[in-house]
């Protein structure tokens, strides 16, 4: 992810996005194992609907766990 060039260290492009993605993927995997719920990623800017279960604080930011499995039909159509 980085290489040393003389006295300088040069990081690869999109390093923060890569690390954020890895952290989020691992947290999602851990939560899926813990809860038995399937992780369904959402694209940036997309709306979501579901029942709030908990918040998760990671180094890359704060996230919430939503459970859409018990959501009413009109709630599901919003996803």
Beta strands, then each sheet from edge to edge (+ up, - down):
strand 1: 2-5
strand 2: 8-11
strand 3: 51-58
strand 4: 61-67
sheet 1: 1+ 2-
sheet 2: 3+ 4-
end
